[in-house]
Structure formats: C-alpha cells, structure tokens
Amino acid sequence: MAPSAMSRWTKSLSEAQPVPYWLDDPGRPRPEPALTGAETCDLLVVGGGYSGLWTALNAKERDPQRDVVLLEGREVGWAASGRNGGFCAASLTHGLANGLARWPDEIHRLQELGTRNLDEIEKAVARYDLDCDFERTGEIDVATETYQARELRDWYEEMQRAGLADGVEFLDAEAVREQVASPTFQAGLHDRRGVAMLNPARLAWGLKRACLRLGVRVYEHTPALTLKPYGAQMAVRTPYGSVRARKVALGTNVFPNLVRRVRAYTVPVYDYALMTEPLTAGQLASVGWKNRQGLGDSANQFHYFRLAADNRILWGGYDAIYPYGGRVRPEYDDRPQTYAKLAGHFFTCFPQLEGVRFTHAWGGAIDTCSRFSAFFGTAHHGRVAYAAGYTGLGVGATRFGADVMLDLLAGQATERTALDMVRRKPLPFPPEPFAWAGIALTKWSLARADAHEGRRNLWLRTMDRLGLGFDS
C-alpha cells in the first residue's frame, strides 16, 4: 500500500468516534436499577445480550406465570449484541458449508429449524413492535478473485445436488454488479430470504422492553459473581445482593462462564468495524444497492458490509484478533491500525466513494469455538443450562439457543434436544501458550491461503480433518 494512498484513506478516519455506531443513539434507554438485597425466582437468566433476552422472553411466552429475573453486568446490549453488523441469519451452523461438513445427516433439519427460527424473530418484531429497522433483504456472498468465483459456482452446484439451493441464485460478474457496483466483484451467491438486516442495539433494547412488559424483573449493572447450589435451588451472588432460583440459564457467551469447565470451549476474538456518514443520493446511485442486501466476501479474511437505515455503509471484518490469554478488556475495543486497513479495503471495493468520511470506528469481542457454531449443556443436575460459541453469527441463532436452554432446563425431549449439534460439544481450546501459538499459526495460514488462490497448507488441512478452526 503506497504511503500516499494510506494518507488519502486514513484522512477519512479523522473525525471517526471510537464508539459503536449503534450504541451512539439518543434513543438509548436508561438502565434499570441494580439489584440490592435478596431475590427469589423460578428462572434466573444471567446475561443481558440476545441470548439472555430471548431466554427470558421465550420463558414468559411458554408460561406467563413463571417468575423470571434477568441480571446484566453492565447495560443490556452493550457488548456483542450492540456492536455487531446487524446480520440476522437463518443459519444455525455458521453457514451452510460448515453445517453440511459437520452434520450432513441433520443438515436439512437444521436448515428447516433455522428458517423457522428466523420466521419467529420476524413475528416477534411485529408482535412486540420492536423498532429495529428489520428488513428481510437477504445476503450476497461475493467473489473478488477468479478462483473464488470458480469456488462459488462449484459450491452452488453442490448445494443443488444436495437439495439445499432453494432461494439461492448464482450471479456472474455482470449480475452481481447490477445489484451492487464494485469493480472487485466477480461473482456472487444471492440468498434471497435467509438473512435479515436490522439495527442490533435497538433489537436488544426492544427485547428488554418486551421482557419488562411481560413481567420479567431486569437488573442492570449487576454482575453475577458466583453460582452455587443452595438446597434444591441455585444461588447467585451479586455485588449488592443475591438471587435464589429453581433454574438458571447462562447467556454470558464471551465472558467467563459461571460453570468453570465450560470456559475452555470458547476464546474471545476481537472484530472491528467502520460506519460511514450517510451517503448522498448521488453517492448511493453510484453504488446501486437498490435491494439493500447484506454482503460478505469469500476470502478467509473476509469483510461484511451493509446499508444502515439512513444509507450509511457499515464495513467490518478482516482482522480477527486473539489476545494472549483470552482476556476481554475495554482497551481491545479500539484498534486504529485495523481501522486504517479497513478504510483502505473499503475504498478499493468502492473507489467511486472516495471522499466519504467515517463517523464511527469500534471493536468488540466474539465468543469463538472450534466448530464455529453454538454448543449447549447443563450442570448441577440439570438445574443450570448454558449456550455459547456462536462465533459471530448469533443475532438470529441466539433465539434458537434460548429455546434449547429452556428445553434442557425443563428436561424435555424435543426436536432441538435430539440434534447431534445439541448433544455434542466442540473440542476445547488448549491452555496457553498452545492456544495462542495454534491460533497465530492458523491466522498466518489463512492469510497465506488467500494470497495463493485458496490453497490450504498442511496445517489447515490437518485442522480440517480434525474439525477444528478459527474464525470471527
């Protein structure tokens, strides 16, 4: 990258605020008061992101008389649920390719359950009047290299043979550029109904309002410190109080799980994004994008991008940063060297938008597991359930995970709990320094594959055979 180009592109970041665009909203609700004193309930939900919010909401829908308490360590939606790109996908398996590779015998059922789950999210948005800019626009996976275009066509043909291509269309270079105009696009796979775009923070805030309306007692700025048996119940200690509950659902995801043995199954991976100023009518016309689909490219180090409701472009991804020791710290949320890299990539994709400024630049931690998709389990003789490991594709899948946790806590055998995906766990990550070394080697190998027409080296081929991976 030439110094002059770097200077030109980084100028676009001169006024970018290092805060998540979605959370920088004058409509952000006031937090509920912290818990002080002792509470009792039927169901305690720990975590005020999507995982916990859907669990609390679905629990009240199943049984309006159930007494439900939700604890959030800071504010509802402040972490991954308020920082993501707003891609709400039907896939429960981090994409069809990952699901087909891992659960070929269940993939049709998983696809059906995922579509039903997205339908239920759309119904909930209408039922509770969730003001979150929900648009079921679909998504296009784009190829930006010749070999990626060949791979997309081959994958589309494999989907057709497997009977999994319903609603999906292959687009050649001309067709994909008719949808969104970039000189880098060489082909695309258009999933017309399997992804919705939304405002992620407003979804979280809307779910909080819906929970409160149904009688859920929500306490913010109330971290759960310990989890222990208390007779036939479970007890959770907080800074100023405690909760005793018959059942507990843990939706803490990237943060250390209160069931210690679960912690080795996830690592935090930091992902970063930029948001532009609103495009003018002329700028938007130069890009096209009339159908407002979400987009993602096909490289191992991939970008995701979409239009916000006011025609800003969110541009994120590429770097996936694992901090040594798997620590989650506020200082990792800001990474100027990644912002500069993303800005350069943005203007390479959309040279017609040179001169556009970025208003926000931010990062956040993703709960990554070695199979890329959520895993589930119980502890304390079935009184505690957990779900984690969504690996950056949890906006939609967390609702499914909430139902899995409720099924497990009820001791019910359902179509969800019968899934091999639910019954089995991924391989855990090794302790340090082996985790850091393995992840660093994997990242280097993925970048090398991107530079060599997708050819995977011995390390990646070995990881593939073991069913291991690293992604954001």
TIFISE-631573 format. One record per residue (C-alpha): x, y negated, z; residue in one letter. Coordinates in Angstrom, 1 decimal, m for minus. Example, Ala and Ser with C-alpha at 12.3 -4.5 7.8 and 13.67 -1.06 7.14 Angstrom:
+--------+--------+--------+------+
:   east :  north :     up : code :
+--------+--------+--------+------+
:   12.3 :    4.5 :    7.8 :    A :
:   13.7 :    1.1 :    7.1 :    S :
+--------+--------+--------+------+
***
This chain:
+--------+--------+--------+------+
:   east :  north :     up : code :
+--------+--------+--------+------+
:    0.0 :    0.0 :    0.0 :    M :
:    1.6 :   m3.2 :   m1.1 :    A :
:    2.2 :   m5.9 :    1.6 :    P :
:    0.1 :   m8.5 :   m0.5 :    S :
:   m2.8 :   m6.1 :   m0.7 :    A :
:   m2.5 :   m5.3 :    3.0 :    M :
:   m2.6 :   m9.1 :    3.8 :    S :
:   m5.6 :   m9.6 :    1.5 :    R :
:   m7.5 :   m6.7 :    3.0 :    W :
:   m6.7 :   m7.5 :    6.6 :    T :
:   m7.9 :  m11.1 :    6.2 :    K :
:  m11.4 :   m9.5 :    6.0 :    S :
:  m11.0 :   m8.5 :    9.7 :    L :
:  m10.0 :  m11.9 :   11.0 :    S :
:  m13.4 :  m12.5 :   12.6 :    E :
:  m14.4 :   m8.9 :   13.4 :    A :
:  m15.6 :   m8.5 :   17.0 :    Q :
:  m14.2 :   m5.3 :   18.7 :    P :
:  m17.6 :   m4.2 :   19.9 :    V :
:  m20.1 :   m1.7 :   18.4 :    P :
:  m22.4 :   m3.5 :   16.0 :    Y :
:  m25.5 :   m1.5 :   17.1 :    W :
:  m25.0 :   m2.4 :   20.8 :    L :
:  m24.4 :   m6.1 :   20.0 :    D :
:  m28.2 :   m6.6 :   19.8 :    D :
:  m30.2 :   m9.4 :   21.6 :    P :
:  m33.0 :   m6.8 :   22.0 :    G :
:  m30.8 :   m4.6 :   24.2 :    R :
:  m32.9 :   m3.6 :   27.2 :    P :
:  m31.9 :   m4.3 :   30.8 :    R :
:  m30.6 :   m1.2 :   32.5 :    P :
:  m32.8 :    0.5 :   35.1 :    E :
:  m31.6 :    0.2 :   38.7 :    P :
:  m29.0 :    2.6 :   40.1 :    A :
:  m30.2 :    5.5 :   42.4 :    L :
:  m29.9 :    4.7 :   46.1 :    T :
:  m31.0 :    7.3 :   48.6 :    G :
:  m32.2 :   10.8 :   48.1 :    A :
:  m34.4 :   12.1 :   45.4 :    E :
:  m36.1 :   15.5 :   44.6 :    T :
:  m37.5 :   16.7 :   41.3 :    C :
:  m38.4 :   19.7 :   39.2 :    D :
:  m35.9 :   18.9 :   36.5 :    L :
:  m32.8 :   16.7 :   36.7 :    L :
:  m31.2 :   15.6 :   33.4 :    V :
:  m27.6 :   14.3 :   33.6 :    V :
:  m26.7 :   12.0 :   30.7 :    G :
:  m28.5 :    9.2 :   29.0 :    G :
:  m27.5 :    9.8 :   25.4 :    G :
:  m29.6 :   11.5 :   22.8 :    Y :
:  m29.0 :   15.0 :   24.4 :    S :
:  m30.4 :   13.9 :   27.8 :    G :
:  m33.1 :   11.6 :   26.5 :    L :
:  m34.6 :   14.3 :   24.2 :    W :
:  m34.4 :   16.8 :   27.0 :    T :
:  m36.3 :   14.6 :   29.4 :    A :
:  m38.9 :   13.6 :   26.7 :    L :
:  m39.5 :   17.1 :   25.5 :    N :
:  m39.8 :   18.4 :   29.1 :    A :
:  m42.6 :   15.9 :   29.7 :    K :
:  m44.3 :   16.8 :   26.4 :    E :
:  m44.2 :   20.5 :   27.4 :    R :
:  m45.5 :   19.8 :   30.9 :    D :
:  m46.7 :   16.3 :   31.6 :    P :
:  m46.9 :   17.2 :   35.4 :    Q :
:  m43.2 :   18.2 :   35.5 :    R :
:  m41.3 :   15.8 :   37.8 :    D :
:  m38.2 :   14.7 :   35.8 :    V :
:  m35.3 :   12.5 :   36.8 :    V :
:  m32.6 :   11.3 :   34.4 :    L :
:  m29.2 :   10.0 :   35.6 :    L :
:  m26.9 :    7.9 :   33.3 :    E :
:  m23.4 :    6.9 :   34.4 :    G :
:  m23.4 :    3.6 :   32.7 :    R :
:  m26.3 :    2.4 :   30.4 :    E :
:  m28.5 :    4.5 :   28.1 :    V :
:  m27.0 :    4.8 :   24.7 :    G :
:  m23.7 :    3.0 :   25.5 :    W :
:  m21.4 :    5.9 :   24.4 :    A :
:  m21.6 :    8.1 :   21.2 :    A :
:  m25.3 :    7.6 :   20.9 :    S :
:  m24.9 :    3.8 :   20.4 :    G :
:  m21.7 :    3.9 :   18.3 :    R :
:  m22.3 :    6.4 :   15.5 :    N :
:  m23.1 :    5.8 :   11.9 :    G :
:  m26.8 :    6.5 :   12.2 :    G :
:  m26.9 :    9.6 :   10.0 :    F :
:  m29.7 :   11.8 :   11.4 :    C :
:  m29.2 :   15.1 :    9.6 :    A :
:  m31.4 :   18.2 :    9.5 :    A :
:  m28.4 :   20.4 :    9.6 :    S :
:  m27.8 :   22.1 :   13.0 :    L :
:  m24.5 :   23.6 :   11.9 :    T :
:  m22.4 :   20.5 :   10.9 :    H :
:  m23.4 :   21.0 :    7.3 :    G :
:  m24.5 :   23.9 :    5.2 :    L :
:  m21.0 :   25.1 :    4.3 :    A :
:  m20.0 :   25.5 :    8.0 :    N :
:  m23.2 :   27.3 :    8.8 :    G :
:  m23.0 :   29.7 :    5.9 :    L :
:  m19.4 :   30.6 :    6.7 :    A :
:  m20.2 :   31.3 :   10.4 :    R :
:  m23.8 :   32.6 :   10.4 :    W :
:  m24.6 :   33.9 :    6.9 :    P :
:  m27.3 :   36.2 :    8.2 :    D :
:  m29.0 :   33.4 :   10.1 :    E :
:  m28.5 :   30.5 :    7.7 :    I :
:  m31.9 :   30.5 :    6.1 :    H :
:  m33.5 :   30.4 :    9.6 :    R :
:  m31.1 :   27.8 :   10.8 :    L :
:  m31.9 :   25.6 :    7.7 :    Q :
:  m35.6 :   26.1 :    8.4 :    E :
:  m35.3 :   25.2 :   12.1 :    L :
:  m33.2 :   22.2 :   11.2 :    G :
:  m35.7 :   20.8 :    8.7 :    T :
:  m38.5 :   21.3 :   11.2 :    R :
:  m36.4 :   19.5 :   13.9 :    N :
:  m35.9 :   16.5 :   11.6 :    L :
:  m39.6 :   16.5 :   10.8 :    D :
:  m40.3 :   16.4 :   14.6 :    E :
:  m37.9 :   13.5 :   15.0 :    I :
:  m39.8 :   11.6 :   12.3 :    E :
:  m43.1 :   12.4 :   14.0 :    K :
:  m41.7 :   11.2 :   17.4 :    A :
:  m40.5 :    7.9 :   15.8 :    V :
:  m44.1 :    7.3 :   14.7 :    A :
:  m45.8 :    8.7 :   17.9 :    R :
:  m43.8 :    6.6 :   20.3 :    Y :
:  m43.3 :    3.6 :   17.9 :    D :
:  m39.6 :    3.9 :   18.1 :    L :
:  m38.3 :    0.7 :   16.4 :    D :
:  m35.1 :    2.2 :   15.0 :    C :
:  m35.2 :    1.4 :   11.2 :    D :
:  m35.9 :    5.1 :   10.4 :    F :
:  m35.5 :    5.8 :    6.6 :    E :
:  m35.6 :    9.3 :    5.3 :    R :
:  m33.4 :    8.4 :    2.3 :    T :
:  m31.2 :   11.5 :    2.0 :    G :
:  m27.4 :   11.5 :    1.6 :    E :
:  m24.9 :   11.9 :   m1.3 :    I :
:  m21.6 :   13.7 :   m0.8 :    D :
:  m19.3 :   12.1 :   m3.4 :    V :
:  m16.1 :   13.4 :   m5.0 :    A :
:  m13.4 :   10.8 :   m5.5 :    T :
:  m10.8 :   13.2 :   m7.1 :    E :
:  m11.1 :   15.5 :  m10.1 :    T :
:  m10.6 :   18.7 :   m8.0 :    Y :
:  m13.3 :   17.5 :   m5.6 :    Q :
:  m15.8 :   17.2 :   m8.5 :    A :
:  m15.0 :   20.8 :   m9.5 :    R :
:  m15.4 :   22.0 :   m5.9 :    E :
:  m18.7 :   20.2 :   m5.6 :    L :
:  m20.1 :   21.8 :   m8.7 :    R :
:  m18.8 :   25.2 :   m7.6 :    D :
:  m20.4 :   24.7 :   m4.2 :    W :
:  m23.7 :   23.7 :   m5.7 :    Y :
:  m23.7 :   26.8 :   m7.8 :    E :
:  m23.0 :   28.9 :   m4.7 :    E :
:  m25.9 :   27.2 :   m2.9 :    M :
:  m28.2 :   28.1 :   m5.9 :    Q :
:  m27.2 :   31.7 :   m5.7 :    R :
:  m27.9 :   31.8 :   m2.0 :    A :
:  m31.3 :   30.2 :   m2.4 :    G :
:  m30.2 :   27.2 :   m0.4 :    L :
:  m30.2 :   24.4 :   m3.0 :    A :
:  m33.9 :   23.3 :   m2.6 :    D :
:  m34.0 :   19.5 :   m2.6 :    G :
:  m30.3 :   19.2 :   m3.6 :    V :
:  m29.1 :   17.9 :   m7.0 :    E :
:  m25.7 :   17.8 :   m8.6 :    F :
:  m24.8 :   14.4 :  m10.0 :    L :
:  m22.0 :   13.9 :  m12.6 :    D :
:  m19.9 :   10.7 :  m12.6 :    A :
:  m22.4 :    8.7 :  m14.6 :    E :
:  m25.4 :    9.9 :  m12.5 :    A :
:  m23.7 :    9.2 :   m9.1 :    V :
:  m22.6 :    5.7 :  m10.2 :    R :
:  m26.1 :    5.0 :  m11.2 :    E :
:  m27.1 :    5.5 :   m7.6 :    Q :
:  m24.1 :    3.6 :   m6.0 :    V :
:  m21.5 :    1.9 :   m8.2 :    A :
:  m17.9 :    2.7 :   m7.3 :    S :
:  m15.1 :    3.3 :   m9.8 :    P :
:  m13.8 :    6.0 :   m7.4 :    T :
:  m16.9 :    8.3 :   m7.7 :    F :
:  m16.5 :   11.3 :  m10.0 :    Q :
:  m19.5 :   13.4 :   m8.9 :    A :
:  m22.0 :   13.9 :   m6.1 :    G :
:  m24.3 :   16.3 :   m4.4 :    L :
:  m27.6 :   14.5 :   m3.5 :    H :
:  m29.6 :   15.9 :   m0.6 :    D :
:  m32.9 :   14.1 :   m1.1 :    R :
:  m34.7 :   14.9 :    2.2 :    R :
:  m32.2 :   16.4 :    4.6 :    G :
:  m30.9 :   13.2 :    6.1 :    V :
:  m32.5 :   10.0 :    7.6 :    A :
:  m30.8 :    6.7 :    8.2 :    M :
:  m31.5 :    4.9 :   11.5 :    L :
:  m30.3 :    2.4 :   14.0 :    N :
:  m28.7 :    4.6 :   16.6 :    P :
:  m28.8 :    2.3 :   19.6 :    A :
:  m32.4 :    1.4 :   19.0 :    R :
:  m33.3 :    5.1 :   18.8 :    L :
:  m31.7 :    5.6 :   22.2 :    A :
:  m33.4 :    2.6 :   23.7 :    W :
:  m36.7 :    3.7 :   22.2 :    G :
:  m36.4 :    7.2 :   23.6 :    L :
:  m35.7 :    5.6 :   27.1 :    K :
:  m38.9 :    3.5 :   26.8 :    R :
:  m40.8 :    6.6 :   25.8 :    A :
:  m39.4 :    8.6 :   28.8 :    C :
:  m40.3 :    5.8 :   31.2 :    L :
:  m43.8 :    5.7 :   29.7 :    R :
:  m44.3 :    9.4 :   30.4 :    L :
:  m43.2 :    9.1 :   34.0 :    G :
:  m39.5 :   10.1 :   33.8 :    V :
:  m37.6 :    8.3 :   36.6 :    R :
:  m34.4 :    6.9 :   34.9 :    V :
:  m31.4 :    5.7 :   36.9 :    Y :
:  m28.6 :    3.9 :   35.2 :    E :
:  m25.1 :    3.0 :   36.5 :    H :
:  m25.5 :    6.3 :   38.4 :    T :
:  m22.7 :    8.8 :   37.6 :    P :
:  m23.2 :   12.4 :   38.7 :    A :
:  m20.2 :   13.2 :   40.8 :    L :
:  m20.7 :   16.8 :   42.0 :    T :
:  m23.1 :   19.7 :   41.3 :    L :
:  m23.6 :   22.4 :   43.9 :    K :
:  m26.2 :   25.0 :   45.0 :    P :
:  m28.5 :   23.9 :   47.7 :    Y :
:  m30.5 :   26.9 :   48.8 :    G :
:  m32.9 :   27.7 :   45.9 :    A :
:  m32.1 :   24.3 :   44.3 :    Q :
:  m29.2 :   22.4 :   42.9 :    M :
:  m27.8 :   19.3 :   44.5 :    A :
:  m26.1 :   16.4 :   42.6 :    V :
:  m24.2 :   13.7 :   44.5 :    R :
:  m24.1 :   10.2 :   43.1 :    T :
:  m22.2 :    7.1 :   44.5 :    P :
:  m25.2 :    5.8 :   46.5 :    Y :
:  m27.4 :    8.8 :   46.8 :    G :
:  m28.2 :   12.4 :   45.8 :    S :
:  m30.7 :   14.4 :   43.8 :    V :
:  m32.0 :   17.9 :   44.7 :    R :
:  m33.6 :   19.7 :   41.7 :    A :
:  m35.0 :   23.1 :   40.9 :    R :
:  m33.4 :   23.0 :   37.4 :    K :
:  m30.6 :   20.8 :   35.9 :    V :
:  m29.9 :   20.1 :   32.2 :    A :
:  m26.4 :   18.7 :   31.4 :    L :
:  m26.2 :   16.4 :   28.4 :    G :
:  m22.8 :   14.9 :   29.2 :    T :
:  m21.1 :   16.1 :   25.9 :    N :
:  m17.7 :   14.4 :   25.6 :    V :
:  m17.4 :   13.6 :   29.3 :    F :
:  m16.1 :   16.2 :   31.8 :    P :
:  m18.8 :   18.8 :   32.3 :    N :
:  m20.1 :   19.4 :   35.9 :    L :
:  m19.7 :   23.1 :   35.2 :    V :
:  m15.9 :   23.2 :   35.1 :    R :
:  m15.5 :   26.4 :   33.0 :    R :
:  m17.2 :   24.6 :   30.1 :    V :
:  m14.6 :   21.9 :   29.8 :    R :
:  m12.1 :   23.9 :   27.8 :    A :
:  m14.6 :   24.2 :   24.9 :    Y :
:  m14.5 :   20.6 :   23.8 :    T :
:  m11.9 :   17.9 :   23.2 :    V :
:  m12.5 :   14.2 :   22.6 :    P :
:  m11.8 :   12.9 :   19.1 :    V :
:  m11.9 :    9.2 :   18.5 :    Y :
:  m13.6 :    7.9 :   15.4 :    D :
:  m13.7 :    4.3 :   14.1 :    Y :
:  m16.0 :    2.2 :   12.0 :    A :
:  m16.4 :   m1.3 :   10.5 :    L :
:  m19.5 :   m3.3 :    9.7 :    M :
:  m19.6 :   m6.0 :    7.1 :    T :
:  m21.5 :   m9.2 :    7.1 :    E :
:  m24.9 :   m9.0 :    5.3 :    P :
:  m24.4 :   m8.7 :    1.5 :    L :
:  m25.9 :  m11.4 :   m0.7 :    T :
:  m28.4 :  m10.4 :   m3.4 :    A :
:  m25.6 :  m10.7 :   m6.0 :    G :
:  m23.2 :   m8.5 :   m4.0 :    Q :
:  m25.9 :   m5.9 :   m3.4 :    L :
:  m26.8 :   m5.9 :   m7.0 :    A :
:  m23.1 :   m5.3 :   m7.9 :    S :
:  m23.1 :   m2.1 :   m5.8 :    V :
:  m26.6 :   m0.9 :   m6.7 :    G :
:  m27.6 :    1.4 :   m3.8 :    W :
:  m31.3 :    0.8 :   m4.5 :    K :
:  m32.3 :    4.1 :   m2.8 :    N :
:  m30.3 :    3.3 :    0.3 :    R :
:  m28.9 :    6.9 :    0.8 :    Q :
:  m26.2 :    7.6 :    3.2 :    G :
:  m22.9 :    8.6 :    1.6 :    L :
:  m19.8 :   10.6 :    2.6 :    G :
:  m16.8 :   11.5 :    0.6 :    D :
:  m15.4 :   15.0 :    0.1 :    S :
:  m11.8 :   14.8 :    1.5 :    A :
:  m10.7 :   16.5 :    4.6 :    N :
:  m10.0 :   13.0 :    6.0 :    Q :
:  m13.4 :   11.7 :    4.9 :    F :
:  m15.3 :    8.4 :    5.1 :    H :
:  m19.0 :    7.9 :    5.8 :    Y :
:  m20.9 :    4.8 :    4.7 :    F :
:  m24.4 :    3.4 :    4.6 :    R :
:  m26.5 :    0.3 :    4.4 :    L :
:  m28.0 :   m1.2 :    7.6 :    A :
:  m31.5 :   m2.7 :    7.6 :    A :
:  m30.1 :   m6.2 :    6.8 :    D :
:  m27.9 :   m4.9 :    4.0 :    N :
:  m24.6 :   m4.8 :    5.8 :    R :
:  m22.4 :   m1.8 :    5.0 :    I :
:  m21.1 :    0.4 :    7.7 :    L :
:  m17.8 :    2.1 :    6.7 :    W :
:  m16.3 :    4.6 :    9.1 :    G :
:  m14.3 :    7.8 :    9.5 :    G :
:  m10.9 :    8.9 :    8.0 :    Y :
:   m8.8 :    8.8 :   11.1 :    D :
:   m9.6 :   11.3 :   13.8 :    A :
:   m7.5 :   10.5 :   16.9 :    I :
:   m7.0 :   13.0 :   19.6 :    Y :
:   m5.4 :   11.5 :   22.8 :    P :
:   m2.9 :   13.7 :   24.5 :    Y :
:   m4.5 :   15.4 :   27.5 :    G :
:   m8.0 :   14.9 :   26.1 :    G :
:   m8.6 :   11.8 :   28.1 :    R :
:  m11.6 :    9.5 :   27.5 :    V :
:  m10.6 :    5.9 :   28.1 :    R :
:  m12.0 :    2.5 :   27.2 :    P :
:   m8.8 :    1.3 :   25.6 :    E :
:   m9.0 :    4.0 :   23.0 :    Y :
:  m12.2 :    2.4 :   21.6 :    D :
:  m10.2 :   m0.2 :   19.8 :    D :
:   m7.5 :    0.6 :   17.2 :    R :
:   m6.5 :   m2.2 :   14.9 :    P :
:   m4.2 :   m0.1 :   12.8 :    Q :
:   m7.2 :    2.1 :   11.9 :    T :
:   m9.3 :   m0.9 :   11.1 :    Y :
:   m6.7 :   m2.2 :    8.7 :    A :
:   m6.5 :    1.2 :    7.0 :    K :
:  m10.3 :    1.4 :    6.7 :    L :
:  m10.6 :   m2.1 :    5.3 :    A :
:   m8.1 :   m1.1 :    2.5 :    G :
:  m10.1 :    2.0 :    1.7 :    H :
:  m13.4 :    0.0 :    1.7 :    F :
:  m12.1 :   m2.4 :   m1.0 :    F :
:  m10.6 :    0.4 :   m3.0 :    T :
:  m14.1 :    2.0 :   m3.1 :    C :
:  m15.9 :   m1.3 :   m3.8 :    F :
:  m13.5 :   m3.7 :   m5.4 :    P :
:  m16.4 :   m5.8 :   m6.6 :    Q :
:  m17.0 :   m6.7 :   m2.9 :    L :
:  m13.6 :   m8.3 :   m2.3 :    E :
:  m14.1 :  m11.4 :   m0.2 :    G :
:  m16.7 :   m9.8 :    2.0 :    V :
:  m15.9 :  m10.1 :    5.7 :    R :
:  m16.2 :   m7.6 :    8.5 :    F :
:  m18.1 :   m8.8 :   11.6 :    T :
:  m17.6 :   m5.7 :   13.9 :    H :
:  m15.0 :   m3.1 :   14.4 :    A :
:  m15.2 :   m0.3 :   17.0 :    W :
:  m14.5 :    3.2 :   18.0 :    G :
:  m15.9 :    6.0 :   20.2 :    G :
:  m15.2 :    9.5 :   21.4 :    A :
:  m16.8 :   12.5 :   19.7 :    I :
:  m17.2 :   15.9 :   21.6 :    D :
:  m15.5 :   18.2 :   19.2 :    T :
:  m15.5 :   22.0 :   19.5 :    C :
:  m13.6 :   24.6 :   17.5 :    S :
:  m16.6 :   25.7 :   15.4 :    R :
:  m17.8 :   22.1 :   14.7 :    F :
:  m21.4 :   22.7 :   15.9 :    S :
:  m23.1 :   22.7 :   19.3 :    A :
:  m22.8 :   25.6 :   21.8 :    F :
:  m25.1 :   26.4 :   24.7 :    F :
:  m25.1 :   28.2 :   28.0 :    G :
:  m26.4 :   28.5 :   31.6 :    T :
:  m24.7 :   28.5 :   35.0 :    A :
:  m25.7 :   29.0 :   38.7 :    H :
:  m28.0 :   32.0 :   37.9 :    H :
:  m30.0 :   30.1 :   35.2 :    G :
:  m30.7 :   27.0 :   37.3 :    R :
:  m28.3 :   24.9 :   35.1 :    V :
:  m28.2 :   24.7 :   31.3 :    A :
:  m25.8 :   22.8 :   29.1 :    Y :
:  m25.3 :   21.9 :   25.4 :    A :
:  m22.2 :   20.3 :   24.0 :    A :
:  m19.8 :   20.3 :   21.0 :    G :
:  m22.0 :   18.5 :   18.4 :    Y :
:  m18.7 :   17.2 :   16.7 :    T :
:  m20.1 :   14.0 :   15.3 :    G :
:  m23.4 :   15.4 :   13.9 :    L :
:  m25.6 :   15.1 :   16.9 :    G :
:  m28.0 :   12.4 :   16.1 :    V :
:  m30.5 :   15.0 :   14.9 :    G :
:  m29.2 :   18.2 :   16.3 :    A :
:  m29.3 :   17.0 :   19.9 :    T :
:  m33.1 :   17.2 :   19.8 :    R :
:  m32.8 :   20.9 :   18.9 :    F :
:  m30.2 :   21.3 :   21.7 :    G :
:  m32.6 :   19.8 :   24.1 :    A :
:  m35.2 :   22.4 :   23.3 :    D :
:  m32.6 :   25.2 :   23.6 :    V :
:  m31.7 :   23.9 :   27.1 :    M :
:  m35.4 :   23.8 :   28.1 :    L :
:  m35.9 :   27.4 :   26.8 :    D :
:  m32.9 :   28.6 :   28.7 :    L :
:  m34.0 :   27.0 :   31.9 :    L :
:  m37.5 :   28.5 :   31.5 :    A :
:  m36.0 :   31.9 :   30.9 :    G :
:  m37.9 :   32.1 :   27.7 :    Q :
:  m37.0 :   34.3 :   24.8 :    A :
:  m37.7 :   32.1 :   21.7 :    T :
:  m36.7 :   31.9 :   18.1 :    E :
:  m34.0 :   29.4 :   19.2 :    R :
:  m32.5 :   31.5 :   22.1 :    T :
:  m32.4 :   34.6 :   19.8 :    A :
:  m30.0 :   32.9 :   17.4 :    L :
:  m26.4 :   34.1 :   17.3 :    D :
:  m25.4 :   30.5 :   17.2 :    M :
:  m27.1 :   30.0 :   20.6 :    V :
:  m26.0 :   33.3 :   22.2 :    R :
:  m22.2 :   33.0 :   21.3 :    R :
:  m19.7 :   30.3 :   22.2 :    K :
:  m16.8 :   29.0 :   20.1 :    P :
:  m13.2 :   29.7 :   21.1 :    L :
:  m11.9 :   27.3 :   23.7 :    P :
:   m9.0 :   25.0 :   23.1 :    F :
:   m5.7 :   25.9 :   24.7 :    P :
:   m4.2 :   23.9 :   27.5 :    P :
:   m1.7 :   21.1 :   26.9 :    E :
:    0.8 :   20.8 :   25.3 :    P :
:   m0.5 :   23.5 :   23.0 :    F :
:   m3.8 :   21.7 :   22.2 :    A :
:   m2.1 :   18.5 :   21.2 :    W :
:    0.5 :   20.4 :   19.1 :    A :
:   m2.1 :   22.5 :   17.4 :    G :
:   m4.3 :   19.6 :   16.6 :    I :
:   m1.4 :   17.5 :   15.3 :    A :
:   m0.3 :   20.3 :   13.0 :    L :
:   m3.9 :   20.7 :   11.8 :    T :
:   m4.3 :   17.0 :   11.1 :    K :
:   m1.0 :   16.9 :    9.2 :    W :
:   m2.0 :   20.0 :    7.2 :    S :
:   m5.4 :   18.5 :    6.3 :    L :
:   m3.8 :   15.2 :    5.1 :    A :
:   m1.3 :   17.3 :    3.0 :    R :
:   m4.2 :   19.3 :    1.5 :    A :
:   m5.9 :   16.0 :    0.5 :    D :
:   m2.7 :   15.0 :   m1.3 :    A :
:   m2.3 :   18.3 :   m3.1 :    H :
:   m5.7 :   18.9 :   m4.7 :    E :
:   m7.2 :   20.5 :   m1.6 :    G :
:   m4.7 :   23.4 :   m1.4 :    R :
:   m4.6 :   24.7 :    2.1 :    R :
:   m1.3 :   25.7 :    3.6 :    N :
:   m0.7 :   28.9 :    5.7 :    L :
:   m1.6 :   27.1 :    8.9 :    W :
:   m5.0 :   26.1 :    7.6 :    L :
:   m5.7 :   29.5 :    6.0 :    R :
:   m4.9 :   31.1 :    9.4 :    T :
:   m7.2 :   28.7 :   11.2 :    M :
:   m9.9 :   29.5 :    8.6 :    D :
:   m9.6 :   33.3 :    9.2 :    R :
:   m9.8 :   32.7 :   13.0 :    L :
:  m12.9 :   30.5 :   12.6 :    G :
:  m11.0 :   27.6 :   14.2 :    L :
:  m11.0 :   24.0 :   13.1 :    G :
:  m10.6 :   20.3 :   14.0 :    F :
:  m12.9 :   17.6 :   12.7 :    D :
:  m14.7 :   14.4 :   13.5 :    S :
+--------+--------+--------+------+
***
